[in-house]
């Protein structure tokens, strides 16, 4: 008899662990227990199924050549037994058995194991909002949830949909719901959406959503949902007024599903996930955990965190499966990488934001580069805004954020790799990345951002973020805003209250630039402003800053014909 | 008086060095000497100007906001003096002076320097082929060369164009010339094009070019060019017959322009470029060199090399400019990164190919992953084939190659960063890269490739490249080719002589699979073949290989209705 491996959970980490264990141990008896009907489906693809971009739900649960990943597939192709519609109710660690119950028949059985892998995933958080039990107040987790959204949204049957929560799922769903012809209002309790980004970056995303007709209500608390006589939701009552709606998506967050593990007495980490070591082993050496239910170790923060992502789940599943099958493999932890698409904006980040680093007491500098993602002369070049965060003491890259119409994901993935290796921004600036006009500028935006970070660390450049500048302006600070672009660019749109001195004229017009006031120079990106700042430094000015990212990264009001 | 910095060369590294020096030293007197009219243009953009994709040559020499980078721009905006149409004729190292001559007036002058930066670039190699002086036999280096191509190609005036040389410029120009409505024949002396790639990868590119109507003649030597009565080329006489043509592009390679440096007694490296240390300093501490004329240090090979790329030139120019201005900066060397687009194929590589590693005596394994660049259910997913090369002894990633319709550049850039950091394939497999369906699979093709490499290094998987298999087939070796796909897939196109046993049936049909012969299993990518190989290993088979990359990476003939 082979080794008995039981896997609880059949969506992402579970099937991956089972398949890996099977490849390593051809004689093991491997069983997957899954409480739902469907297995091994692409949960991250649900918004695209709702939008109709993915037309058939089967596409989310078939192999690339169209074979359905059902119990028969697992049995025949993978040599793995699957019990679906079967709930694991108890883990008996002493007897090394899992008690399971068929959700249809109620029949129970005990599955003995040599090694157990827990992959019970995560669940949407249910906020204690009165009226959340009304019909048409939905969450999004399973394929069946997506089916309900499709039913409701079909044919524009819902003129107005409210999304409660401005996080990742809420943002992805704005595009999906808009694509179905419905209007969308996002309601977020915090002062801005996508708080995984620094405010100067998240405000750019907010602007893009607004430009696509999405209403974004920040600093707004949902008080209750109101229903009609049929028990269907008809309005969301918020701290900012009442919004008539016909459908609500509750997306205020996810939390790891750890009830079973907790009841079995396994250690739970501070972040709420099941504690695991780098072998994905829980506090019981015969039990592994992988995927959304397991705590992640974030090597940038140095602490445990919750990060429900299919990519991490698959990698962890592979490690758990290897170790359960008797091989040795380790999972090195996460960088906190996240990417999402919201309409035409690509958004990606990893590591620490300036805000997070500040909270952790880590002195950092940040650098923002704004540029086309390929040469401006190459058709299809699109702008990106890339922000790097570097630790002052070590010059190490510890965070990256990118937003824009262009390809930010490539730059963020390279930055993640550099962060993982502990590279300094100096090393990032020296990276010999590929170059050809269809793909990037000769000085890629990532290299430019790293060089800006170096200039700041070397004391050559002082930056000012858009949000800092806006706060100064709103506080009525007496500063000089110096637009060093051309008169045409200035005319087309400038920050209100700024003075035009084109870069070529700066050397000759120093008399117009005060020496006793704070000067913030800006241009389209920030290159000309940086050259202006160097000219002013050469002329003895000591209080000159460059607006990080220039107009390309400016999320606030502009004035035409200034 | 400020420090005197003279820069010879005004295209890429030169202007970058001058601009950087200016920013660091506001009082320096900085002069650029350029023998041609035009400055600071995007040489890498010339194929796209020839194809008409970039319509106006001005776009190649203006800033992103449309300002021409001419001597007036440099004087006014950058504070840099430019002498164009001025040839540097002698470097007098003793007197620290450069003698220059205006190419129009013949007037000479001597420019004193404290620091000199040589950025004289590279020139196309002129092969000693009889008839190369005929009209319509062109090279491509300057904007004026591109103008000549446009004149000749306009309105389909050249029905057939020969490209001599299957390297980077030749390949990029196949698309540009085809876009002008001309037929293209590529003539390459070696047995294949793009020898920077391993043959299994370069053959995929060749197939793609042929599918677009390009004629590719490999192992073919050009004997001479024949002209008509007007001195225009009319035919290329090759070792494989005579080809009637009306235009020829000679693109057999580039070589660094080092005459001036050599005459000044500066050390020249083994690769033919000017020797520089990591500060970009030549053998004369007051003279720097940067860009195509300077030897690169390749940190993968550990030797000097020639790599004429705008990205490297810009980085080196920045370092040379910093050091010339009295700051300290270093250039860490190159990974040999190269990218190009040929029709709809994206191609990128860095580090060592298997062929190069073998020549250097480094034992390696290679891993090929073939997969869509995003989930198969997401619209617009396109296939990529990615090859990783890892050193056996250290498990370090030392090479990467990617080709395909999908996004290979991102994966190669991440691999380059990992190589630069000295990561093992185990570390690459653990990278927490971004994940969302619009951008990648949950297990990205790079992670999959790294895991394949690990399986091979751990002795779990034995691979066989397409070219190895083809050689065995052609040698008439008695092997079993095992197609583990579905009957439909097999029917649609299989490797001739293969036997169909779908993966799900392998366990039950072991009797049909010989134990005493070499078995090569394959499927669409290589995942199912790998599972089949593990089933066979579990059943005691000892001579089973997996076809690297499967049918997605198979460049040879297939058979329908097998």
Interface residues (C-beta under 8 A of the other chain):
Chain A: X12 X22 X23 X24 X26 X27 X42 X44 X45 X48 X53 X54 X59 X60 X64 X65 X67 X73 X76 X77 X78 X79 X172 X309 X310 X311 X312 X313 X314 X315 X318 X327 X330 X331 X332 X333 X334 X335 X336 X337 X338 X339 X340 X341 X346 X348 X350 X371 X372 X375 X376 X377 X378 X379 X407 X409 X410 X412 X413 X414 X416 X417 X418 X420 X421 X422 X423 X427 X429 X430 X431 X432 X433 X434 X435 X436 X437 X438 X439 X440 X442 X443 X444 X447 X451 X458 X460 X485 X486 X489 X503 X504 X507 X524 X525 X528 X530 X531 X534 X535 X537 X538 X539
Chain B: X12 X22 X23 X24 X26 X27 X42 X44 X45 X48 X53 X54 X59 X60 X64 X65 X67 X73 X76 X77 X78 X79 X172 X309 X310 X311 X312 X313 X314 X315 X318 X327 X330 X331 X332 X333 X334 X335 X336 X337 X338 X339 X340 X341 X346 X348 X350 X371 X372 X375 X376 X377 X378 X379 X407 X409 X410 X412 X413 X414 X416 X417 X418 X420 X421 X422 X423 X427 X429 X430 X431 X432 X433 X434 X435 X436 X437 X438 X439 X440 X442 X443 X444 X447 X451 X458 X460 X485 X486 X489 X503 X504 X507 X524 X525 X528 X530 X531 X534 X535 X537 X538 X539
